[in-house]
Amino acid sequence: MATKPKRRSASRSATSSDGDAVVAAALALAARQGWRRTTLTEIAAEAGLSLAELHARFRSKPMILSACLRSFDRAVLAAAAPNPKDKPRDRLFEVLMARFDALKPHRPAVRAMLRDSIGDPAALIGAKRLYTSMGWMLEAAGLSSAGLPGRTRKKLLMLVYLSVLYVFLGDESDDLAKTMAVLDRRLTLAQAWLGLGGPAPQRPGKA
């Protein structure tokens, strides 16, 4: 049963902490009951907000889904940057694995959101946000996402990422060994288009 939201002043503006609370609430509810069944009223209550406060910050569930993707972007960008002396392929491998590490605690929620978005026209907003996310992942790896070459890179990287994401969702190992192996193979197939090269990367401390 949803918790009753705490009453707050109607004049209080939306804050960054509200956004974080909404993302946490959305992920928790998606993990517990699925994304399709989760309502805006339940997200507001879980976050301790009124519906008016939620509306001031997010106008729809797809916008909340986009905020979840942005939160994963921030987690990767806040992590230690890859060594600029490493080869581009090694850097991109590390950045994408950092993203899967960020997703790992929220795997049930990600699984539910992905499953329940299939066939939903509103999911196109999430796809557009993921495309933008791939640009940030390229930049974090020191690869340009600008211009026509950058747009091509983002589209290709999104396909690589989604193909590995399905493997990640079933990879229950502590070190995500299966995910790493598949990501390595996918980058090998796509490296000519992504402008990558060099030997297969190894994560420090990982077998």
N, C-alpha and C positions, 0 to 999 in steps of 0.2 A: 504494500500500500504506500502511495506517494506521501512524502512528508509535507506538512504544511509549510509554505514559504514564510520566512520572516518578513514582517511588514517594514517597509522602508519609505522614506519620504519620496513622493512622486516627483519632486523637483530635482532629486539627486541624479546627476548625469551618469551614464554608463562608464565603467572604469575597466582598465586592463584586467584587474583581478576578477571582475564579473565574467569577462571573456574566458579566462582560465577556468573558472568554476563551471561555466556552461560546457566547455570542452570536456572537462572531467565528468560532468553529469551525463553528457551524451555518450561517452565511451562506457561508463558504468552501466547505463540502461541498455545500450546495445548488446553488451556482453551478457546481461541477465535475461533479456526478453526478446532480443532481436531489434533491428533498426526499424523495420516497417511498422511494427506494433507500437513503437515509442512515439508518444505525442509531445507536442510543444508544451502542453500543460505539465506533463510529467518531467520534462527537462527543466522547466522553470522551477518546479517544486524541489527537484533533486539538487539544483544549484542554489536554493535558498532565495529565489527571486520571484517577484510577481510577474504575471504575464506581460504587463505593461513594461516592466524593466527588461524582460527578455526581448520584447518587440523593439525596444530602443536600441538594442545591440545587434539583434539578428532578426531578419524579416521572414525567414523560412528555414525549414530543415536542411535543404541543400546548402544554405549559407553556413549553417552549423557544421555540416560535413566538411565544407571548405576550411572552416576554422580548425577542425581536427587535423586536416592535412597540413595547414600552416604551422600547427604546433609541432608536428614531426619535422618540418623544415627547420624550425628554430632549434630543435634538439640537435640536429646534425650540424647546423652552422655554429652552434655554441660549443661543439666538441672540438678537440684538438685538431687543427688543420693538418692535412697530409704534408709530408716533407716535400717542399718545392723541387728538391733535387731528384725525387723519385720520378720514374717514368710516368707519362700521362695515364696509361692503363692501370698502373699500381695505385695511383691517386684516386682514380674513379672507382676502382674496386673497393678501396678503403671507405670512401664516402658512401657508397651504396650499402656496404655492410654496416656502417654506422647508422644508416636509416633503418635497416632491419633490426639492429640492436635496440633502437628507439621504439620500434613497433612491438618488440617481443613481449613486454608486459601487458600489451593491449591486444594480443592476438585474437582472443574470442570476439572482441568488439570489431576489429578489422574484418574478421571472417564474416560476421553478421552484416556489417555495412556493405561489404562487397556483394554478398549473396542477395541481400534484399534490394540492392540498387539495380540488379539485372532487370531489364525491361521497363524501367522507370524513366520516362523522358526527362524528368528533373535531374537525373544522374549525370546528364551532359554537363551540368555546372561543375560537378565533382571531377569529371574528365578534364574539363578546361583548367581547373585548379591543379590537377595532377601534372598536366602539361607545363604549367608555370613552375611547379615544384621541380620538375626535371631540369629546367633552366638554372635554378638555384643549385641543384646538385652538380651540374656541369661547372658552374662558376666556383663552387667550393673545391672542385678538383683542379682548378686552374685552367679550365677549358672554356672557350668563348661560347656564349649562347646568343650572340648578336647576329643580326642580318639573316639572309637566306640560309647560309651554312648552319647558323645557330638554330634556326627553326627546324631544319632537317635533323640536326643532332637531337633536339628535344623530342621530336616525334619518334625517332628510332630508339632513343634511350627509354622512352615511355613503354615501348613494346618490349624491350629487354626487361625492364623493371617488372612489368605485369606478368611476364612469363615466369620470372623467378619468384614473384610474390605468391603465386599459387603453390609453388614448392615450399616456400617458407611457412605457409599456413599449416602445412602438415609435418613440418620439421620440428620435432619435440626435443631434439638433442640440445645439450647445454651450450655447445660451441657452434651450433648451426652449421655443422660440417656439410650436410647435404646441400643447404642453401649456398654455401661458399663454392662447392664444386659445380653446381649448376650455373651460378653467376659467372664463374671463371669460363665455362664453356660458351655461355651466351656472349660474353665480351669478346671471346676469340672469334665467333662468327660475325660479330658486328664491328670489329676493330677497324677495318678498312674505311667504313663509312664514318665512324666516330673519330678517326684520326689517331688511333691508339696503336701501340706496338710493344714489343719486348716480351720477355718470358712471363709465364703465369705468376701472379702475385701470391705472396704468402703473408697471412696476418701475423704480426708479432705475437709470440706466445701461443699460437694455435698450431695444433698438429695437422 
